[in-house]
Amino acid sequence: MTDYEIEDIAGTMIPFRNLSILSMGPMKRLVWQWDANGNVRSHSLIVEDGSALTAPQLRGILDSEKQSIIAKYPDEEFVSK
């Protein structure tokens, strides 16, 4: 997947949290930073081979990351469409 495709899917699944993607060859680091009640929060994810990912694989990874964010910040909520 391209950075643009990863950004589109990740930004849709984990919205309103200012996503940045840092690429080093096929490795991608997704970094979210957002403000919650005046406190800066962040979360990051490293995807080893982002260029070989498929959209369903990325969605599965991001579903797991939502749970990681909620474990880290219990007051976070994600709205399902």
C-alpha positions as CSV (number, residue, x, y, z in Angstrom):
1,M,0.0,0.0,0.0
2,T,1.1,3.5,-0.6
3,D,1.4,6.1,2.2
4,Y,-1.6,7.8,0.8
5,E,-3.7,4.6,1.0
6,I,-2.5,3.9,4.6
7,E,-3.2,7.4,5.6
8,D,-6.7,7.3,4.2
9,I,-7.7,4.1,5.9
10,A,-5.9,4.9,9.2
11,G,-7.4,8.4,9.3
12,T,-10.9,7.0,8.7
13,M,-10.6,4.2,11.3
14,I,-8.9,6.4,13.9
15,P,-10.3,9.8,13.2
16,F,-9.7,13.3,14.7
17,R,-6.3,12.4,16.0
18,N,-3.8,14.1,13.7
19,L,-2.1,11.2,11.9
20,S,1.5,11.4,10.6
21,I,3.3,8.8,8.6
22,L,7.0,8.4,8.7
23,S,8.5,6.1,6.0
24,M,11.8,4.3,5.9
25,G,11.7,2.1,2.8
26,P,8.8,-0.4,3.3
27,M,8.6,0.2,7.1
28,K,6.0,2.7,8.1
29,R,5.5,4.4,11.5
30,L,2.1,5.8,12.1
31,V,1.9,8.5,14.8
32,W,-1.2,10.0,16.2
33,Q,-1.1,13.1,18.4
34,W,-4.2,14.9,19.7
35,D,-5.4,17.1,22.4
36,A,-7.9,15.8,25.0
37,N,-9.0,18.3,27.6
38,G,-5.8,20.4,27.3
39,N,-3.5,17.3,27.5
40,V,-1.5,16.2,24.5
41,R,-1.9,12.5,23.9
42,S,0.0,10.3,21.4
43,H,0.1,6.8,20.1
44,S,2.3,5.2,17.5
45,L,2.4,2.0,15.5
46,I,5.2,0.5,13.4
47,V,4.2,-1.5,10.4
48,E,7.2,-3.6,9.2
49,D,6.2,-4.0,5.5
50,G,3.6,-1.4,4.7
51,S,4.0,-1.7,1.0
52,A,3.0,-5.4,1.1
53,L,-0.1,-4.8,3.2
54,T,-3.6,-5.2,1.9
55,A,-6.5,-3.0,3.1
56,P,-8.2,-5.8,5.1
57,Q,-4.9,-6.6,6.8
58,L,-4.4,-2.9,7.8
59,R,-8.0,-2.6,9.0
60,G,-7.4,-5.6,11.3
61,I,-4.2,-4.0,12.6
62,L,-6.0,-0.8,13.3
63,D,-8.9,-2.5,15.1
64,S,-6.3,-3.9,17.5
65,E,-4.7,-0.5,17.8
66,K,-8.0,1.1,18.8
67,Q,-8.0,-1.3,21.8
68,S,-4.4,-0.4,22.6
69,I,-5.4,3.3,22.6
70,I,-8.4,2.6,24.9
71,A,-6.2,0.6,27.2
72,K,-3.7,3.5,27.4
73,Y,-6.4,6.2,27.6
74,P,-9.6,4.6,29.0
75,D,-11.7,7.7,28.4
76,E,-11.1,7.6,24.6
77,E,-14.1,6.5,22.4
78,F,-14.3,5.4,18.8
79,V,-17.6,5.8,16.9
80,S,-18.4,3.0,14.6
81,K,-20.1,3.8,11.3
